[in-house]
Amino acid sequence: MITEPTAVQAQHDQPGRSSRPMAVIHYTMYLPDGHSVSSHESGSPFRFYANSGNVLPGLEEAVASMQIGETRRIHLTPDRAYGEFDPHRVVEVERENTVSPIDLQVGRPVRLTLDGCLRQAYVREQRVDTVVFDLNHPLAGIEITMDVTLVGYE
């Protein structure tokens, strides 16, 4: 289906510029217990290209329906945030196959090469001869709440 470009699309469809507007927001993210885990509330706002798929799906949907200057509290289920926890993304590796003698402290972020791909993981557990790594996002499976203010678009 072919449609006429909107004013926003026409403004951004210039060489060297993204065809998507950049959303500018302030936010604070909370865990179910009310603990704040991330914030762009003071200082520089957070920017992302609208409809890019590069931010949490629930955040992107909420911002798309907000008016400039509006503040909204949004509740995101795991499927609209960091995804469901996937037990298949927890892998056990023989300690002798860990190349670097880095401190494999539980909870520490590390980079693993699995199936030829570099992946971000977290040390989940240390055993005598193996180390268990979790490739899920640390907030996978968790419902989060966000206070979001749409500052504008660039």
C-alpha positions as CSV (number, residue, x, y, z in Angstrom):
1,M,0.0,0.0,0.0
2,I,1.4,3.4,-0.9
3,T,0.4,6.4,1.2
4,E,1.3,10.1,1.2
5,P,4.1,11.0,3.6
6,T,3.1,12.8,6.7
7,A,4.6,16.2,7.6
8,V,7.0,14.5,10.0
9,Q,8.1,12.0,7.5
10,A,8.6,14.6,4.8
11,Q,10.7,16.7,7.2
12,H,13.0,13.7,8.0
13,D,13.2,12.3,4.5
14,Q,16.3,14.3,3.6
15,P,19.6,12.9,2.6
16,G,21.8,12.1,5.5
17,R,18.9,12.1,8.0
18,S,16.9,9.2,9.4
19,S,13.4,8.9,8.0
20,R,12.2,8.4,11.6
21,P,11.9,11.2,14.1
22,M,14.0,11.0,17.2
23,A,12.0,10.8,20.4
24,V,13.4,12.7,23.4
25,I,12.3,11.5,26.8
26,H,13.0,11.6,30.5
27,Y,12.3,8.4,32.4
28,T,12.7,6.5,35.6
29,M,12.4,2.7,35.6
30,Y,11.2,0.8,38.7
31,L,11.3,-2.9,39.7
32,P,8.1,-4.4,41.3
33,D,9.4,-3.6,44.8
34,G,9.6,0.1,43.8
35,H,13.4,0.2,43.6
36,S,14.6,2.6,40.8
37,V,17.0,0.7,38.5
38,S,17.5,3.2,35.7
39,S,16.9,6.9,35.1
40,H,17.3,9.7,32.6
41,E,15.2,12.0,34.7
42,S,17.9,14.6,35.5
43,G,20.6,15.7,33.1
44,S,20.6,14.7,29.5
45,P,17.4,13.2,28.2
46,F,17.2,9.8,26.5
47,R,16.9,9.8,22.7
48,F,15.8,7.0,20.3
49,Y,14.5,6.8,16.8
50,A,10.7,6.2,16.8
51,N,9.6,2.8,15.4
52,S,13.2,1.6,15.3
53,G,12.8,-1.5,17.4
54,N,15.8,-0.5,19.4
55,V,14.0,0.2,22.7
56,L,11.6,-1.7,24.9
57,P,8.4,-2.4,22.8
58,G,6.1,-1.2,25.5
59,L,8.1,2.0,25.9
60,E,8.0,2.7,22.2
61,E,4.2,2.1,22.0
62,A,3.6,4.3,25.0
63,V,5.7,7.2,23.6
64,A,4.0,6.9,20.2
65,S,0.7,7.7,21.8
66,M,1.9,10.5,24.1
67,Q,1.6,14.3,23.5
68,I,4.8,16.5,23.9
69,G,5.1,17.5,27.5
70,E,2.9,14.6,28.8
71,T,4.1,12.4,31.7
72,R,2.7,8.9,32.0
73,R,3.3,5.9,34.3
74,I,3.5,2.7,32.2
75,H,3.5,-0.9,33.4
76,L,5.4,-3.3,31.2
77,T,4.9,-7.1,31.3
78,P,8.1,-9.1,30.4
79,D,7.0,-9.6,26.8
80,R,6.8,-5.8,26.4
81,A,10.0,-5.1,28.3
82,Y,13.1,-7.3,28.4
83,G,11.4,-10.6,27.4
84,E,10.5,-13.7,29.2
85,F,13.2,-15.6,31.1
86,D,14.4,-18.4,28.8
87,P,16.0,-21.3,30.6
88,H,17.6,-22.4,27.3
89,R,19.8,-19.3,27.5
90,V,21.5,-20.6,30.7
91,V,24.6,-22.5,29.7
92,E,27.2,-24.5,31.7
93,V,30.8,-24.3,30.5
94,E,33.7,-26.4,31.6
95,R,36.0,-24.2,33.7
96,E,39.0,-25.3,31.5
97,N,37.2,-23.8,28.5
98,T,37.1,-20.3,30.0
99,V,40.0,-18.7,28.2
100,S,40.7,-15.8,30.6
101,P,41.4,-16.1,34.3
102,I,39.1,-13.2,34.9
103,D,37.3,-13.0,38.2
104,L,34.1,-15.1,37.6
105,Q,32.2,-13.6,40.4
106,V,28.5,-14.4,40.5
107,G,26.5,-11.6,38.9
108,R,29.5,-10.2,36.9
109,P,28.9,-9.4,33.2
110,V,31.1,-11.2,30.8
111,R,31.4,-11.7,27.0
112,L,31.2,-15.3,25.8
113,T,31.9,-16.7,22.3
114,L,29.3,-19.3,21.7
115,D,28.8,-20.9,18.3
116,G,31.2,-18.3,16.8
117,C,29.2,-15.4,18.1
118,L,30.2,-12.9,20.8
119,R,27.4,-12.7,23.4
120,Q,26.8,-10.7,26.6
121,A,26.2,-13.0,29.6
122,Y,26.3,-12.9,33.4
123,V,27.9,-15.4,35.8
124,R,25.0,-17.2,37.4
125,E,26.8,-19.9,39.4
126,Q,30.3,-21.3,40.0
127,R,30.7,-25.1,40.4
128,V,33.8,-27.1,41.0
129,D,34.6,-27.9,37.4
130,T,32.1,-25.6,35.5
131,V,30.7,-22.1,35.4
132,V,27.0,-21.4,34.7
133,F,26.4,-18.4,32.5
134,D,23.0,-16.7,31.9
135,L,22.5,-15.1,28.5
136,N,19.1,-13.6,29.4
137,H,18.9,-9.9,30.1
138,P,19.1,-9.4,33.9
139,L,15.6,-8.0,33.9
140,A,14.1,-10.8,31.7
141,G,10.9,-12.2,33.2
142,I,10.3,-9.1,35.4
143,E,7.4,-6.7,35.2
144,I,8.7,-3.1,35.3
145,T,7.1,0.3,35.7
146,M,8.3,3.5,34.1
147,D,7.5,7.1,34.6
148,V,8.0,8.7,31.2
149,T,7.9,12.3,30.0
150,L,7.9,13.0,26.3
151,V,10.1,16.1,25.9
152,G,9.7,16.3,22.1
153,Y,11.0,15.1,18.8
154,E,14.1,16.0,16.9
